[in-house]
């Protein structure tokens, strides 16, 4: 077996963003070949070539589909263009890349879309699913008259908000831990009817790889929901 040096592990980590043990395991399998080790990690779905700071789970994209299935005119806002393209193909009538817009411009675009869609801009339902400080700030800034903000994403970072906006707009903000069990049947029906696609947002891994997969999830190296499959004899 080729000797795997700490320097080689470090090089692979810097190139892929994968964990130390994952990199060492891949290098052992690749017999010390750095390029081949990258291929091994890619096949495992653990490599993270684009190590983006604002990376969320795909729950927002599933939310887009649910809202569209229920008849809503949907606006998707993100800083990741690939996610916005996915949202556009799964029900979003308008996508906005907030990294290139001011908060004022985002709000104006949402109001304009509501008007063009024949909807009132009063009583907007805003779902913050990114779990980032910037995403939560943007979501709060979108509150308008009679608006409702549902906070689904979590971040430990603190942000500064003007809570008086809730009073001024007669708006509400509420946290959401998850889907109540009594709503599971309705959610499953949307999937079975083909109104909500889940395949683009999940990835399968062997159950034997669970420790490495859990480590990758913690580091946000996997941006899809993981399904661990046992190797049945």
Secondary structure, DSSP 4 states (H G I P E B T S, - for coil): -----HHHHHHHHHHH---HHHHHHHHHHTTT-HHHHHHHHHHHT---SS--SS---THHHHHHHHHHHTT---EEEES-HHHHHHHHTTT-SEEEEGGGS-HHHHHHHHHHHHHHTT--SSS-EEEE-S-SHHHHHHHHHT--TT-EEEE-S--SS-----THHHHHTT-EEEE-----GGGHHHHHHHHHTTSS--GGGEEEEEGGGHHHHHHHHHTT---SEEEEE----
